[in-house]
Each structure stands twice: as C-alpha cells, then as structure tokens.
Amino acid sequence: MIVMLEEPEAWSLMMLVSAIASDNAELSNEAKDAIRKWRSGLTEGSPGLGALTDDLNKALNAHIDAKFFRRVKSKGWYETVKK
C-alpha cells in the first residue's frame, strides 16, 4: 500500500498537529511563538511545504512498509514477506 499526500493535505495535517501540540502540551510562550513562526513559513505552494510533504510521504510509507513487511531468514537467505 502506498500513501501519497498532496501539499494541501500535508498542510492541513501540519496545522492540526501543531495546533494540538500548542494547545495541549505544556509549552513555554517562546516555544509556542516558534511553532507559530514555523507554521507561517509553510504556506501553500512554498518550497518548505513541498519538502515537508515529501518527508511526510517518505515517513508514512516507511512506517506502512515496516508494519506490513518483514525480513525472514529461510535456508540461509533473507527475503521480504508480507505479514
């Protein structure tokens, strides 16, 4: 299975996660300001958001691959199999 987020989806996910972290975690005012500044630099269409989208896609797909595939040693050889 492959997951490919597009930039608007990655932006929405980033906004949601950072808002929840800002509101629910015990962060200093400086940390909250740093999160706000970081979010403001990742507007739709910006190069930073493109890089974030690529990184999210890589991380999500690596997690999915690790969860559903595993390396098994059989007769002295390693092979990748589905769980």
Phi and psi restraints in degrees (value plus and minus 20) as a CYANA .aco file:
   2 ILE   PHI    -143.8  -103.8
   2 ILE   PSI     114.2   154.2
   3 VAL   PHI    -132.7   -92.7
   3 VAL   PSI     107.5   147.5
   4 MET   PHI    -148.5  -108.5
   4 MET   PSI      83.6   123.6
   5 LEU   PHI     -98.8   -58.8
   5 LEU   PSI     124.5   164.5
   6 GLU   PHI    -115.7   -75.7
   6 GLU   PSI     146.9   186.9
   7 GLU   PHI     -75.3   -35.3
   7 GLU   PSI     -65.1   -25.1
   8 PRO   PHI     -81.9   -41.9
   8 PRO   PSI     -54.1   -14.1
   9 GLU   PHI     -90.3   -50.3
   9 GLU   PSI     -61.9   -21.9
  10 ALA   PHI     -85.0   -45.0
  10 ALA   PSI     -58.9   -18.9
  11 TRP   PHI     -82.6   -42.6
  11 TRP   PSI     -65.3   -25.3
  12 SER   PHI     -82.0   -42.0
  12 SER   PSI     -63.2   -23.2
  13 LEU   PHI     -83.4   -43.4
  13 LEU   PSI     -64.7   -24.7
  14 MET   PHI     -81.5   -41.5
  14 MET   PSI     -63.3   -23.3
  15 MET   PHI     -83.8   -43.8
  15 MET   PSI     -63.2   -23.2
  16 LEU   PHI     -84.4   -44.4
  16 LEU   PSI     -69.4   -29.4
  17 VAL   PHI     -84.7   -44.7
  17 VAL   PSI     -63.7   -23.7
  18 SER   PHI     -89.3   -49.3
  18 SER   PSI     -53.5   -13.5
  19 ALA   PHI     -87.7   -47.7
  19 ALA   PSI     -62.0   -22.0
  20 ILE   PHI     -85.1   -45.1
  20 ILE   PSI     -61.6   -21.6
  21 ALA   PHI     -83.6   -43.6
  21 ALA   PSI     -63.3   -23.3
  22 SER   PHI     -85.5   -45.5
  22 SER   PSI     -58.8   -18.8
  23 ASP   PHI    -101.6   -61.6
  23 ASP   PSI     -54.7   -14.7
  24 ASN   PHI    -125.0   -85.0
  24 ASN   PSI     -41.4    -1.4
  25 ALA   PHI    -107.7   -67.7
  25 ALA   PSI     133.0   173.0
  26 GLU   PHI    -103.9   -63.9
  26 GLU   PSI      67.0   107.0
  27 LEU   PHI    -129.3   -89.3
  27 LEU   PSI     130.1   170.1
  28 SER   PHI     -93.2   -53.2
  28 SER   PSI     144.6   184.6
  29 ASN   PHI     -82.8   -42.8
  29 ASN   PSI     -53.7   -13.7
  30 GLU   PHI     -85.3   -45.3
  30 GLU   PSI     -60.4   -20.4
  31 ALA   PHI     -86.4   -46.4
  31 ALA   PSI     -61.4   -21.4
  32 LYS   PHI     -83.6   -43.6
  32 LYS   PSI     -59.4   -19.4
  33 ASP   PHI     -84.7   -44.7
  33 ASP   PSI     -58.3   -18.3
  34 ALA   PHI     -85.1   -45.1
  34 ALA   PSI     -59.2   -19.2
  35 ILE   PHI     -85.1   -45.1
  35 ILE   PSI     -63.7   -23.7
  36 ARG   PHI     -81.5   -41.5
  36 ARG   PSI     -62.2   -22.2
  37 LYS   PHI     -84.6   -44.6
  37 LYS   PSI     -62.7   -22.7
  38 TRP   PHI     -81.6   -41.6
  38 TRP   PSI     -65.0   -25.0
  39 ARG   PHI     -83.7   -43.7
  39 ARG   PSI     -58.1   -18.1
  40 SER   PHI     -87.5   -47.5
  40 SER   PSI     -43.5    -3.5
  41 GLY   PHI    -102.5   -62.5
  41 GLY   PSI     -27.9    12.1
  42 LEU   PHI    -131.3   -91.3
  42 LEU   PSI      39.4    79.4
  43 THR   PHI     -98.0   -58.0
  43 THR   PSI     141.2   181.2
  44 GLU   PHI     -80.8   -40.8
  44 GLU   PSI     113.7   153.7
  45 GLY   PHI      69.6   109.6
  45 GLY   PSI     -25.7    14.3
  46 SER   PHI     -99.0   -59.0
  46 SER   PSI     134.0   174.0
  47 PRO   PHI     -81.6   -41.6
  47 PRO   PSI     -54.3   -14.3
  48 GLY   PHI     -83.1   -43.1
  48 GLY   PSI     -59.0   -19.0
  49 LEU   PHI     -89.7   -49.7
  49 LEU   PSI     -55.1   -15.1
  50 GLY   PHI     -81.7   -41.7
  50 GLY   PSI     -62.8   -22.8
  51 ALA   PHI     -86.7   -46.7
  51 ALA   PSI     -61.0   -21.0
  52 LEU   PHI     -82.2   -42.2
  52 LEU   PSI     -61.7   -21.7
  53 THR   PHI     -81.5   -41.5
  53 THR   PSI     -64.8   -24.8
  54 ASP   PHI     -81.3   -41.3
  54 ASP   PSI     -64.8   -24.8
  55 ASP   PHI     -84.1   -44.1
  55 ASP   PSI     -61.4   -21.4
  56 LEU   PHI     -82.0   -42.0
  56 LEU   PSI     -64.8   -24.8
  57 ASN   PHI     -81.8   -41.8
  57 ASN   PSI     -63.0   -23.0
  58 LYS   PHI     -83.0   -43.0
  58 LYS   PSI     -65.0   -25.0
  59 ALA   PHI     -86.7   -46.7
  59 ALA   PSI     -64.1   -24.1
  60 LEU   PHI     -82.2   -42.2
  60 LEU   PSI     -65.9   -25.9
  61 ASN   PHI     -90.2   -50.2
  61 ASN   PSI     -53.5   -13.5
  62 ALA   PHI     -85.3   -45.3
  62 ALA   PSI     -60.1   -20.1
  63 HIS   PHI     -85.9   -45.9
  63 HIS   PSI     -63.7   -23.7
  64 ILE   PHI     -83.2   -43.2
  64 ILE   PSI     -64.2   -24.2
  65 ASP   PHI     -81.4   -41.4
  65 ASP   PSI     -63.0   -23.0
  66 ALA   PHI     -86.2   -46.2
  66 ALA   PSI     -52.5   -12.5
  67 LYS   PHI     -96.3   -56.3
  67 LYS   PSI     -57.5   -17.5
  68 PHE   PHI    -123.5   -83.5
  68 PHE   PSI     -27.0    13.0
  69 PHE   PHI    -146.0  -106.0
  69 PHE   PSI     129.4   169.4
  70 ARG   PHI    -167.4  -127.4
  70 ARG   PSI     136.4   176.4
  71 ARG   PHI    -111.2   -71.2
  71 ARG   PSI     110.6   150.6
  72 VAL   PHI    -146.4  -106.4
  72 VAL   PSI     115.5   155.5
  73 LYS   PHI    -113.4   -73.4
  73 LYS   PSI     102.1   142.1
  74 SER   PHI    -155.0  -115.0
  74 SER   PSI      99.6   139.6
  75 LYS   PHI      35.4    75.4
  75 LYS   PSI      19.7    59.7
  76 GLY   PHI      64.4   104.4
  76 GLY   PSI     -23.3    16.7
  77 TRP   PHI    -135.7   -95.7
  77 TRP   PSI     128.0   168.0
  78 TYR   PHI    -118.2   -78.2
  78 TYR   PSI     117.1   157.1
  79 GLU   PHI    -158.4  -118.4
  79 GLU   PSI     134.9   174.9
  80 THR   PHI    -116.3   -76.3
  80 THR   PSI     108.2   148.2
  81 VAL   PHI    -150.8  -110.8
  81 VAL   PSI     135.7   175.7
  82 LYS   PHI    -100.5   -60.5
  82 LYS   PSI     125.6   165.6
